[in-house]
Amino acid sequence: MSCLRMVENFSFGFSRFLKWTGWKSMRNKELLIATQDRVWNSGTYLPKVINGVTTTFCNEAVNAVLRPMGCTEMNGMTADEMVQHMRSSKTFLIKPLDDCQFLANEGVILVAGLTSFDLKQEHGHVCTLTPGLGDFSGHWNRKTPLCLNLGGNGLCFRSRGVNYAFVHVPEIFAWVESL
């Protein structure tokens, strides 16, 4: 087998080498895109003003994307709890920002997040990354992956750079079962 073929198999078909172990990747780019489209189009997770107070649902939107992909371990958690869980969990790995658009394009489940402490705000924020070409942040002076953002200062969009969802560079976590 040529070196190029070995690299191609490792990068894009790694699960074939582990088939005998029974391991199955939960990576599914088409399902990720369709699920994010459904969550975005539903309007269910848009911020709502109730008795003069704006309530956001970023945590519920992220869980609505993760559940159909097979990840249910963060159901019912707040954004702060989700970030703390991903930081300490063996089922999520922190990934460098520069690698994340490639991973999202491969169908890896990625969640960006910061706690209320990190943001110096009342509550934390989370969002899912989405396949696409990526963006560039002049403020951060770097390329940024695209995300589906619902909540977070009321700014909602289907596919813009994660820099529009966070003032500071967030931590990005990959769900291990989708790697």
C-alpha positions as CSV (number, residue, x, y, z in Angstrom):
1,M,0.0,0.0,0.0
2,S,1.4,3.4,-1.0
3,C,2.1,6.0,1.7
4,L,-0.5,8.3,0.1
5,R,-3.2,5.5,0.3
6,M,-2.3,4.8,4.0
7,V,-2.6,8.5,4.9
8,E,-5.9,8.7,3.0
9,N,-7.2,5.6,4.9
10,F,-6.1,7.0,8.2
11,S,-7.5,10.4,7.7
12,F,-10.8,9.6,6.1
13,G,-11.5,5.9,6.6
14,F,-10.0,5.2,10.0
15,S,-13.1,3.4,11.2
16,R,-12.5,0.6,8.6
17,F,-9.3,-0.4,10.5
18,L,-11.3,-0.7,13.8
19,K,-14.3,-2.6,12.3
20,W,-13.2,-5.8,13.9
21,T,-13.4,-4.2,17.4
22,G,-17.1,-3.4,17.1
23,W,-16.4,0.3,17.4
24,K,-18.7,2.4,15.3
25,S,-18.2,6.1,14.7
26,M,-21.3,8.3,15.2
27,R,-20.0,10.6,12.5
28,N,-22.7,11.5,10.0
29,K,-22.3,14.8,8.2
30,E,-25.6,14.7,6.4
31,L,-27.5,14.0,9.6
32,L,-25.6,16.8,11.3
33,I,-26.6,19.3,8.6
34,A,-30.2,18.1,8.5
35,T,-30.5,18.2,12.3
36,Q,-29.1,21.7,12.5
37,D,-31.4,22.8,9.7
38,R,-34.4,21.4,11.6
39,V,-33.4,23.1,14.9
40,W,-32.8,26.4,13.1
41,N,-36.0,26.2,11.1
42,S,-38.2,25.2,14.0
43,G,-37.9,28.6,15.7
44,T,-38.3,26.8,19.0
45,Y,-35.0,27.9,20.4
46,L,-35.0,31.6,19.5
47,P,-34.7,34.0,22.5
48,K,-38.1,34.9,24.0
49,V,-39.1,37.9,26.0
50,I,-41.2,36.8,29.0
51,N,-42.4,39.5,31.5
52,G,-39.8,41.9,30.1
53,V,-36.9,39.4,30.6
54,T,-35.1,37.9,27.6
55,T,-34.6,34.1,28.0
56,T,-32.2,32.3,25.7
57,F,-32.2,28.5,24.9
58,C,-28.7,27.9,23.6
59,N,-28.3,24.8,25.8
60,E,-31.6,23.3,24.6
61,A,-30.7,24.0,21.0
62,V,-27.3,22.2,21.4
63,N,-29.1,19.2,22.9
64,A,-31.6,19.2,20.1
65,V,-28.7,18.8,17.7
66,L,-26.8,16.3,19.8
67,R,-29.7,13.9,20.6
68,P,-30.4,12.7,17.1
69,M,-26.6,12.2,16.7
70,G,-26.7,9.8,19.7
71,C,-25.4,12.1,22.4
72,T,-27.8,12.5,25.3
73,E,-25.5,12.9,28.3
74,M,-26.1,16.7,28.6
75,N,-29.9,16.7,28.5
76,G,-31.3,19.1,31.0
77,M,-28.0,20.9,31.7
78,T,-27.5,24.7,31.6
79,A,-24.8,26.1,29.3
80,D,-22.5,26.4,32.4
81,E,-23.1,22.8,33.4
82,M,-22.5,21.6,29.8
83,V,-19.1,23.4,29.5
84,Q,-18.0,22.0,33.0
85,H,-19.2,18.5,31.9
86,M,-17.3,18.6,28.6
87,R,-14.2,19.9,30.4
88,S,-14.1,17.0,32.8
89,S,-15.7,14.2,30.7
90,K,-13.9,11.4,28.9
91,T,-16.5,11.5,26.2
92,F,-15.4,15.0,25.0
93,L,-12.0,16.2,23.9
94,I,-10.9,19.8,23.6
95,K,-9.9,20.6,20.0
96,P,-7.7,23.5,18.7
97,L,-9.8,26.2,16.9
98,D,-7.7,25.9,13.8
99,D,-8.6,22.2,13.3
100,C,-12.3,22.6,13.9
101,Q,-13.7,23.5,10.5
102,F,-12.0,20.5,8.9
103,L,-13.5,18.3,11.7
104,A,-17.0,19.8,11.2
105,N,-16.7,19.2,7.5
106,E,-16.0,15.5,8.3
107,G,-19.2,15.3,10.4
108,V,-17.5,15.4,13.8
109,I,-19.9,16.7,16.5
110,L,-18.3,19.8,17.9
111,V,-19.6,22.1,20.7
112,A,-18.2,25.6,21.3
113,G,-18.7,27.0,24.8
114,L,-17.7,29.3,27.6
115,T,-19.0,29.5,31.2
116,S,-20.6,32.6,32.7
117,F,-17.3,33.1,34.6
118,D,-15.3,33.0,31.4
119,L,-17.8,35.4,29.7
120,K,-18.2,37.6,32.9
121,Q,-21.9,37.4,32.2
122,E,-25.0,36.0,34.0
123,H,-24.9,32.7,32.2
124,G,-22.7,30.7,29.9
125,H,-23.1,30.1,26.2
126,V,-22.8,27.0,23.9
127,C,-23.4,26.3,20.2
128,T,-22.6,23.6,17.7
129,L,-20.2,23.9,14.8
130,T,-21.4,23.3,11.3
131,P,-19.9,22.2,8.0
132,G,-18.9,24.9,5.5
133,L,-16.0,27.0,4.3
134,G,-15.3,28.8,7.6
135,D,-14.9,32.5,8.2
136,F,-12.2,35.0,9.2
137,S,-12.2,37.1,12.4
138,G,-10.4,40.4,12.1
139,H,-10.8,40.9,15.9
140,W,-9.2,37.5,16.6
141,N,-6.9,37.7,13.5
142,R,-7.5,34.1,12.5
143,K,-9.8,31.8,10.6
144,T,-12.8,30.6,12.5
145,P,-15.2,27.6,12.0
146,L,-18.9,28.2,11.3
147,C,-21.6,27.5,13.9
148,L,-25.3,27.3,14.5
149,N,-25.9,29.9,17.2
150,L,-29.2,30.4,19.1
151,G,-29.1,32.8,22.0
152,G,-25.9,34.4,23.2
153,N,-26.8,38.1,23.4
154,G,-29.9,37.4,21.2
155,L,-27.7,37.0,18.1
156,C,-29.0,34.0,16.1
157,F,-27.7,32.6,12.9
158,R,-27.5,29.4,11.0
159,S,-24.0,29.5,9.5
160,R,-21.6,32.3,10.5
161,G,-18.2,32.3,12.2
162,V,-18.0,31.3,15.8
163,N,-16.5,34.7,16.4
164,Y,-20.0,36.2,16.0
165,A,-21.3,34.0,18.8
166,F,-18.4,34.7,21.3
167,V,-16.5,37.8,22.2
168,H,-13.5,35.7,23.3
169,V,-12.2,32.5,21.6
170,P,-14.3,29.7,23.1
171,E,-13.3,26.2,24.0
172,I,-14.3,23.7,21.4
173,F,-15.1,20.1,22.4
174,A,-15.4,17.1,20.1
175,W,-17.7,14.3,21.0
176,V,-15.4,11.3,21.1
177,E,-17.9,8.9,19.5
178,S,-18.0,11.1,16.4
179,L,-14.2,11.1,15.9
